[in-house]
Amino acid sequence: MAKENRNKTSEKEKAVKNQAAENEEKVTEEVGDEGVKEDNEEPRQKEEKKKNKKDKKEQKTEELEAKLDELSDKHLRLQAEFDNFRRRTIKEKTDLIKSGGEKVLSEILPVIDDFERAIHSMKEIPDDDAGKQGTLLIYSKFKDFLKQHNVKEIDALHQDFDVDYHEALTKIPAPEKKLKGKVVDVVQKGYTLNDKVIRFAKVVVGE
């Protein structure tokens, strides 16, 4: 009886051991399968990370290139604006220097007119007269002064009427056919300063 019980116990222990071994094999297989899955997933995740990193770098590069293009465009525009400003300033300065004394020179012109009228009235006076010589000397100095400052008389008599230089006071029948549309008399001389009209010539036009 005791012997039978021992045999039964022995069989139960064997059965338990066999079951434990089977369970251990299953666990090992499951762990092995999970390990393989994990091993397969790791390279894929690494690849995805690399790809994402590369995409971010490319996006950052594109943003920086766009920013650089924008800054370059702004720089070129600013440089062009500065060049235009510099040229405009130089031109304005040159024009100011050229016509800076325009007001003073314009106010001298009536004095020249008075001298010319005085000289015209002295036609009958001998050239050796002291008063006539003095008047001619002062008139000559005034003319030289105007010439030094680029003030020139407008050539008008017997020239084609030009609204850019002449101001017509009246029209009269032309004394000759060739004088039609031309200036037949100059009432007041005109002048230019550096090719800019500072006083129009007042004229009579033939028709």
Residue, then its C-alpha position, 0 to 999 in steps of 0.5 A: m500500500a505504501k509502495e503504491n502511494r509512493n509511485k502515485t506521488s512520483e507520477k504526480e511530481k513527474a506530471v508537475k515537472n513536465q507541465a512546468a517545463e512546457n510552460e517554460e518553453k511557451v514563455t521562452e517562445e513568447v519572449g523570443d517572439e517579442g524580442v524579434k518584434e522589438d528588434n524589427e521595430e527598432p530599425r524602422q523607428k530609427e529610419e523614421k526619426k532620421k527621415n523626420k530629422k532630414d525633413k526638418k533640416e530641409q525645411k529650416t534650410e528653405e526658410l533660411e534661403a527665403k529669408l536671405d532672398e528677402l534681405s538681399d532684395k531689401h538691400l538692393r532696393l535700399q541701395a538703389e533708393f540711396d543712389n537715386f537720392r544721392r544723384r538727386t541731391i547732387k543735381e539739386k546742389t548743382d542747380l542751386i549753385k548755378s542759379g543761386g544768384e538768379k534773384v540778384l542778377s535779375e534785379i541788375l537787369p533794369v540797371i543795364d536797361d537804364f545804362e543802354r537808354a542813357i548811352h542811346s541818348m548820348k549818341e550826339i555827344p562826342d566820344d571824348d566827353a568825360g560823362k559819356q566815357g564814364t557811362l560807357l565804362i560802368y556799362s562795360k563793367f556791368k556787362d562783364f559782370l553778367k558774362q562772368h555769371n553766365v548771363k547771356e542776352i537772348d538774340a531776338l531781332h529778326q529771329d523766328f518768334d519762339v514762345d520759349y524765349h520771346e513775349a509778343l507785345t503786339k503784331i504789326p504788318a511785316p515790313e518785308k515778306k521774309l520777316k513774316g512770323k519773325v521779330v521785327d522789333v525788340v522793346q525789352k531785351g531778354y536774358t538767360l542764366n545757364d540756359k534758363v530764361i530769367r527774363f523773356a524778350k518783349v518783342v513785336v512780331g511781323e505778320 
